[in-house]
Amino acid sequence: MDPIRFVVRDSAGNVTRGGLTGEQPLPVGAGEQISLNVGRDAVEAYLRQGDDLLVVLADGRTIVLDGFFDAGPAANQLYLSSE
């Protein structure tokens, strides 16, 4: 399967790009904006596991956003984009 492309923008405006296979977690810091290159129809479920957000995809992969809910006063944001 092709990796799922992502973009993370931190609170200072720095941008990180990459790809996820669903096998490794994506570490998330406080106040970050995470964009996953998947459409809404590709997402089967969103689950909270401790401080992590699990994005379960219809193709069987699970993307783990490590520490998504451990952001303190600066909440993290998740965006989906199929483009």
HELIX and SHEET records of a PDB file:
HELIX    1   1 ARG A   40  ALA A   42  5                                   3    
SHEET    1   A 4 VAL A  15  LEU A  20  0                                        
SHEET    2   A 4 ILE A   4  ARG A   9 -1                                        
SHEET    3   A 4 GLN A  33  LEU A  36 -1                                        
SHEET    4   A 4 GLN A  77  LEU A  80  1                                        
SHEET    1   B 4 LEU A  26  PRO A  27  0                                        
SHEET    2   B 4 THR A  62  ASP A  66  1                                        
SHEET    3   B 4 ASP A  52  LEU A  57 -1                                        
SHEET    4   B 4 VAL A  43  GLN A  49 -1                                        
END                                                                             
